Amino acid sequence: MSDIEVRTAAPELIPALLAFWARAAEGVSITDDAAGVAALIARDPQALLVAERGGALVGTVIAGFDGWRCHLYRLAVDPEQRRQGVAAALLAAAEARFEALGGRRADAMVLDRNELGRRFWRGAGYRPEEQWSRWVRPLG
């Protein structure tokens, strides 16, 4: 049996999450701040999943569902815990969440330069859709 526990993140975990992402996540986002994470948790308290091993934070994923599409963001695993089932446990929990909500297809945001991440997603059965490009505009 796995010693990885996956649960939803509570607001009091926000400082630890930001510190974790600073060392374990690839790239930064405009919403990587306390206000952004607090807004996510307030809007959808089940979306931000954390993995713990022995009480220590070892991974995260955001499993957002807008009623139409299932989106995966911020899959990050502690560098010392990689290749030990953490990402797979998080992905399984995220996909179970999506299925329970009636989701029919999940997409993952993966940086083009993140080869380790690309290998993981490929191995999990995800494929890039070359015909799509992400278009963004910061608000405010």
N, C-alpha and C positions, 0 to 999 in steps of 0.2 A: 504494500500500500504506500502511496506517495506521502511524503512529509510536507508537501506544498499545500498551503491553505489559500484559497482564492475567496475574497470577499469584496464588498463595496467599500469605497473610501468615505470616511467621515470628515467633516470640515476641520476637525482638530489635527488631521494628518497633512493639511496643506503645506506647512513649512517643510516637513520631511519629504513630501512629494517633489517640491521645487528643488530641494537639495539633491534628491535622488536623480531627477532628470538632468540636472547640471552635470552630473558625473556619468550617468548611464545611457542617456538618450542621445541620438544622433540629430544634431541640428537644434535650432530653437524656433519658437513660434511667438507671434505677437501676443498670444494669450498665456504665455508661460509666466504668469504672475499670480499673486494671491487673489486678486479680484477676478481674474479669468477662471481660475480653478473653482473659486467659491461660486461663481455664476453657474458653472457647469453642474456642480453638485446640487445647487438650489433648483435648477431647471429639471434635472434628471438624476435623482439620487442613486439610481442603479447603474448609471453609465460608466463611471470610473471604477474599474476593477483593479485590485492590488493583490499581488501574490506575496505571501509571507512564508518563511521557513524558519522555524524555531523562534517565532516572534519578530524576526527581522524582515524589513521590506526588501524583496528581491526582484520584483517586477511589477509592471503596470500595463494596462491597455485601456483605452477609452473605446467603449462599444456604444456608439450613438445611433439611435433609431429615430427618424423624424416622421414615422408613420408611412413612409414610402420606401426609403432606402436604409440599408444597414451600413454604417461607416465605422471603420477601425482606425484609430489614431494612437499615437504615443505608446506603441508596443516597445517597451524598454526592459532590459534585464540587466541586473547587476553584472558587471564584467567577470567577477569571480564565480558567478552562478550559471554562466552560459553553457549550453549544451548539456543541461541537466534536467530538462523537462519543464522549466518554468514557463517559457513562451508557449509551449504546447498546452499547458494547463490553463493559461490565460486565454488562449484562443478557443479552447474547448468551452470554457465558461462563457465567453463572448458569443460564440455561435449558438450555444444553448439559450442564451438570453434572446437572441434574435429570433430563433425558432419559436420560442414561447410567445413572442410579441407578434408573430405572423410574418416575420421577414422572409423574403424569398431569395435574396442575393446579397452578399456582403462584398464591400470593397475596402481596400486597405491603402492608406497613404504611405508610400515608401519612397524615400529619397533615391534618386537615380544613382548617386555615388555610394550608397550604402550597400555594398556587395554582400556583406553578412546578412543583412535584412532581406535582400532580394533572394538569397539562397533559401532562407527560412520560409518565406512566403511561397516560393516555387515548390518547395518540399511539402507545404501544407495544401497544395492544390490550387493556389491562386496564380493567375496569369495577368501580365500587363495587357491593357487594351490600347494598342498603339494609335488607334484612331481618335483617342480622346486626349486632350490636354487640360490641365487644371488652370483656370483663369482666376486671378485673385485681385482684390482691391481692398486695402485697409480702410476701415470705416472710422470716422471721427477725427 
